Structure formats: structure tokens, C-alpha cells
Amino acid sequence: MSMNKVKITVLKTTFDEELARTYGVPGLKACPMLQEGQVFYADYAKPEGLCDEAWKAIYQFAFALAHGMSDCFYHNDWIKEPGVAIASCNDGIRPVIFKLEATDIPAMIDYEPVR
């Protein structure tokens, strides 16, 4: 089965001040790992520079889009544009919001798989 790359764009970095005051450590700020507008391309593995925890939260959408899932997710009651998913990392105080888009760019393995 062929696979295409998925474009991942950081749409927004958020910060819930109330939750941070209640539960966060002093001085906690918005996520320092990612910046709005950053773009990554996913294929067979996590894109270099993308936070591990963010990847764990969004990889299932990337995997589905990379394999041709172009209809809207969740029974067509979520995203109006086919081939797009909006998802966030799992940080409850300072989540980062991502746009994932299917592309026509073929995915290529550019590393030696471990055997």
C-alpha cells in the first residue's frame, strides 16, 4: 500500500492561566517547544523537531491521512474539509493545536530500518 506525507502545521499555542495558577509550577508559560506557523511533514516516523508527546496525541490522524483517509473523521460531524484534521497535544494547561493535511507527496523511507 502506498503512503503519502502529511503536512502538520502548528495553528496555535495556548495557555490556560486559571489552570496554571491552580495546578502549574510557578513561572509556567505556553509550550516552549513549538511556534505558531511551524510546519512539519510526517511519513513513516515522527517528524524531526516535533515534540514526542504531541506526536503521540496526533499520530493516529497522520496515519489515517497518509493512507488515504480523505472523508471527514467521526461520521462527517467534525471537520468540513476532506483530508484535514484539527488536533491538539495532550497538555491540559498549555495545549498546542495542529492542522493535519493529506498531501500528494509520496512518502519515502529515507533511513535504514532496524532488522
N, C-alpha and C positions, 0 to 999 in steps of 0.2 A: 504494500500500500504506500503510495507517495504521500509526502507531507510537505506543507508549506510553512514558511516562517510566519510568526505572529508579531505584529507591531504592538509594543506596550508603551503607552505614553503616561507619564505622571501628570494627572489633571490637577490635583490639589493636595496640599499637605494641610492637615487640620490639627487643631489643638483645643481640647475642651478644658477651659480654665477652671470650671467648677469641679470637675472630676480630678484635675491635677491638684487643686487645693486640698481636696478631701483625701486623695489616695496617693498622689505622686510624691516623689522625693523633692526637697527644696531645690529650686532652680530648674526644674524640668521645663523643657521647651518643645516646640514642634520637632518632628523627626529630623535629625541632622544628616541622615544617610542619603536622602533623595531630595531633588529640587523639582518644582513645578516646571513642566516643559521637557524634562529629560525623556529621551526615547531609547528603548531597548528593543532588540529583535530576538525572539525566542525560537528555538527549533528543538533539537533533541535534548537540550540541557538548559539549566538556568543561565540567563544572560550574565556575562561578566559585569560586575558592579551593581547588580540588583541585590537588594537585601534578601538573605536566606529566608527570613520569616515572611516577608512579602511574597516571595516565590511560593512558599508552602500554601499560602492563602489563595493564590490566583492560578496556580499551575493547571488545575483541572479545566479552567476556562481556556487557557492557552492550548492545552492538549486537544480539546474538542474543536476549537477553531482551526488548529493546524491540520486536523484530519477531515476538514470539510464541513463541519457543523455550521451551516450558514443561516438556518432558521433561527428565530428568536428563542432564547432559552426559556425554560419554565412555562411551557404551554402558551407561548406568544402573549404573555401578560406582563412582560418586564421591559425589554428593550425594543424600540420600534424599528431599528435599523438592522437588517440581517447581517451576520458576520461581525457583530460588535458585542462586547460585554463590558459592563462597568462593574468593577470590583474593588475591594479595599483590603489592606493588610489587616491583621488581627489585633493591632494595638488599640485597645479601647479608649485610651486617653488622647492619643495623637495619631489616628489612622491616616494613611496615605491612600488616596483614591486614584485608581488606574483605569485607563481606557485600553481595552484589548481589541485589536482589529485583525481579521483574517487578511492575508495578502496573497498575491500570485507568485511570490518569490519562493522558488523551491528550496527546501531545507537540505543541507548537505552535511554529512558527518565530516568535521574538519579536525578530528583528533583520533588517536589510535585507541579503539576500545580495549578495555582490560579483559584479558581472557583467562 
